[in-house]
């Protein structure tokens, strides 16, 4: 058997938080072929890291055919060691289906060569560090996205701006602060001659369009930015405000002072963005979160006083 495999399927925020672990594994196996297994939507991002010699696609097919197909692909590749940074029931089945010629495997799988707990106390990044520390691999606490860049010249970005990220998973409405509340924040920023820059994909069109119509002086970049451009925008932003969604991890790690909003649906202590200046604001229901509370967090995080 030859080569090393890392499994990290997603989502975007989890992938960003795993990049220090990727870098540590690369340094530990600098003379060996390193392969990543991830989901289709993260293939280009994985290649952009420059850490992997090969990136394989897991299309996440349904049980049992999807699991069996991936397991056979892994068997054919004959990896000698697997770092399972996904740590789910799905990836545990990959290990089981590789019987009887299983590689050495580090992950939360009973019976594997290097079993690890599925979730320790603390942040998700602590799980990665604990998993790899047991293998004498030291993982940095800092997420370094210096490799993620994008050309902003065609976007004509205003000089003083705050990124607004009102979107998120289409099927998780409880994780979205109402667009009307974001509108109030956008108006408060304009009162300080700060332009709200709206970020999102087509999934977020409705929320961003509502804000843009209510605050026409805002700068709407819906579905116009790559992840590289998002990272570059974050580096020039005065701050960012958004829901618990993947782009906020990119923005925070790239260095923008960041205020991320959480409902009771998720735990910021476990999956909150990491970066130089991050504030997480949590309310049982985001419908009850007042714009004034978010603006207070913005003042604490970025020194921007807006009302």
Secondary structure, 3 states (H helix, E strand, C coil): CCCEEEECCCCHHHHHHHHHHHHHHHHHCCCCCEEEEECHHHHHHHHHCCCCCEEEECCCCCCCHHHHHHHHHHHHHCCCEEEECCCCHHHHHHHHHCCCCCCEEEECCCCCCEECCCCCCCCHHHHHHHHHHCCCCCCCCCCCCCCCCCCCHHHCCCCCEEEEECCCCCCCHHHCCCHHHHHHHHHHHHCCCCEEEECCCHHHHHHHHHHHHHCCCCEECCCCCCHHHHHHHHHHCCEEEEECCHHHHHHHHHCCCEEEEECCCCCHHHHCCCCCCEEEEECCCHHHCCHHHHHHHHHHHHCCCCC
